[in-house]
Amino acid sequence: MRLKNIAMLLAVFALSLALLACSSSDDGDAGDNGNGDQPTATAEPTSDGNGDEPTTTAEPAGNGGGGFGSGTGTLTIGDETWEITGVGCVFSAEEAGNPDFPFNLAGIGESSTGVRTQLSVDIYDPSGQERLEGDGVTHSISFYDSEDFANPSVSWESIEATGITIDGKTIHGEGDFDDGTTDEFEEEPGTMEVSCP
């Protein structure tokens, strides 16, 4: 496994813990199921309560079968676009529990071959000042196979600083991405547009 993939997995693990901690502390939220956990999407038909036909929701990976949150978006790299669901966002270092990360985002996707994937977006400020841009601040976007870390069918990571902008709860990102499924350096342009819950 490539060194950058190990670092990415550690960052995602830390982010996942932060998102889980945030979701379990929001006991009064409308989405709360009474025990502090976010509701889990299932493959069972559900009704919206107003008499409309039931809809079926696929069960996303991560967080015990549920998503990180209720946000959605898209990620396009090269000529492939993924729908991103189950998005959760952390808008401050205090929420993240780490003074170096003023913004984190995690979401779930699915490849064209049906493999479950995860999106991870971070803004890192090593000064601990919670800056979103400036000297030393880096932006990163990672998108990878969440079913097989050792032999991923999908693995994209942004190269150096990626242009991430935050407008309210809309997150836009763009940059060049390296394909981690090959040993060769393959650079592809990509864009991301995500709405946080």
NORLIN-V494827 format. One record per pair of residues at least 24 apart in sequence whose ideal C-beta (glycine too) atoms are under 8 Angstrom apart, sorted by the first residue. I is the first residue (numbers start at 0). J is the second residue. D is the distance in Angstrom with one decimal. If there is no record, write none. Layout:
BEGIN
i->{I:I}
j->{J:J}
d->{D:D}
END
This chain:
BEGIN
i->{0:0:1:3:3:4:4:4:4:4:7:7:7:7:8:10:10:10:10:11:11:11:11:13:14:14:14:14:14:14:14:15:15:15:15:17:17:17:17:17:17:17:18:18:18:18:18:18:18:19:20:21:21:21:22:22:22:22:30:36:36:37:37:37:37:37:38:39:39:39:40:40:40:40:59:59:59:59:60:60:60:60:60:61:61:61:61:61:66:66:67:67:67:68:68:69:70:70:70:70:70:70:71:71:71:72:72:72:72:72:72:73:73:73:74:74:74:74:74:74:74:75:75:75:76:76:76:76:76:76:77:77:77:79:81:81:81:81:81:81:82:82:83:83:83:83:84:86:86:86:86:86:87:87:88:88:88:88:90:90:91:92:92:98:98:99:99:99:99:100:101:101:101:102:102:102:104:104:104:106:107:108:110:110:110:112:114:114:114:114:114:115:115:115:116:116:116:116:116:117:117:117:118:118:118:120:120:120:120:120:122:131:131:136:138:138:138:138:140:140:140:140:140:142:143:151:151:152:153:154:154:154:155:155:155:157:158:168:168:168:169:169:169:170:170}
j->{148:149:179:156:179:143:148:151:154:179:119:141:143:156:148:119:121:139:141:105:117:119:141:97:89:95:100:103:105:119:121:61:62:67:105:89:94:95:96:97:100:103:62:67:68:87:89:103:105:62:96:87:89:94:62:67:68:87:69:63:65:62:65:66:67:68:65:63:64:65:64:65:66:85:84:85:107:115:107:115:117:145:146:85:105:107:117:145:106:107:105:106:107:195:196:196:106:168:193:194:195:196:106:193:194:106:170:191:192:193:194:191:192:193:108:118:140:142:189:190:191:189:190:191:142:155:176:187:188:189:187:188:189:111:108:109:110:116:118:142:108:109:107:108:118:193:108:118:193:194:195:196:195:196:168:170:195:196:165:195:129:127:129:127:129:123:124:125:127:124:129:130:131:131:163:165:170:193:195:193:145:142:144:152:153:152:144:146:147:152:153:144:145:146:142:143:144:145:153:142:143:145:142:191:193:163:170:172:191:193:163:163:165:160:162:163:172:174:172:174:176:189:191:176:179:179:180:180:180:178:179:180:179:187:189:189:186:194:195:196:193:194:195:194:195}
d->{7.2:6.2:6.3:6.2:7.1:7.6:7.2:7.7:6.8:6.0:7.2:4.9:6.9:6.4:6.3:6.7:6.4:8.0:7.7:7.1:6.7:4.8:7.2:7.1:7.5:7.6:7.9:4.7:5.5:6.1:7.1:7.0:7.3:7.4:6.5:5.7:7.0:4.6:5.4:7.2:8.0:6.4:7.6:4.8:7.4:4.6:6.4:7.3:5.8:6.4:6.6:7.6:6.2:5.5:7.9:7.6:7.4:7.0:6.8:7.6:7.7:7.0:5.6:7.4:7.8:7.0:6.6:6.6:5.1:3.7:7.7:5.9:6.4:7.5:6.0:4.5:4.2:7.5:5.8:4.4:7.3:5.4:7.5:7.0:7.7:6.0:6.5:6.8:7.4:5.6:4.6:6.6:7.5:7.2:4.4:4.2:6.8:7.6:6.2:5.2:4.6:4.6:7.9:7.3:6.0:6.8:7.5:6.7:5.4:3.1:5.9:7.2:5.7:7.7:6.8:6.1:7.8:5.9:6.8:7.7:4.8:6.0:5.3:7.6:7.3:5.4:5.1:5.2:7.6:3.8:4.1:7.3:7.3:6.8:4.2:7.0:7.0:6.7:8.0:7.2:6.4:7.3:6.9:4.9:5.3:6.1:7.3:7.7:5.7:7.4:6.2:6.9:7.7:6.9:7.3:7.2:3.7:7.2:7.9:7.8:6.8:7.5:5.0:4.0:7.3:5.9:6.0:5.7:5.9:7.6:3.9:6.9:6.1:6.5:7.6:6.7:6.1:6.5:6.9:6.6:7.6:7.1:7.4:6.4:5.0:6.5:5.5:5.8:7.8:5.0:6.3:7.6:5.1:5.4:6.1:6.3:6.0:5.8:5.4:7.3:6.2:4.3:5.1:7.6:7.8:6.5:6.8:6.4:7.3:7.6:6.1:8.0:6.7:7.9:6.8:4.3:7.2:7.7:5.3:6.9:7.4:7.5:6.1:7.9:7.2:6.8:6.0:6.9:7.1:6.9:3.3:5.1:6.8:7.6:7.1:7.6:6.5:6.0:4.2:7.5:7.4:5.7:7.6:7.7:6.4}
END
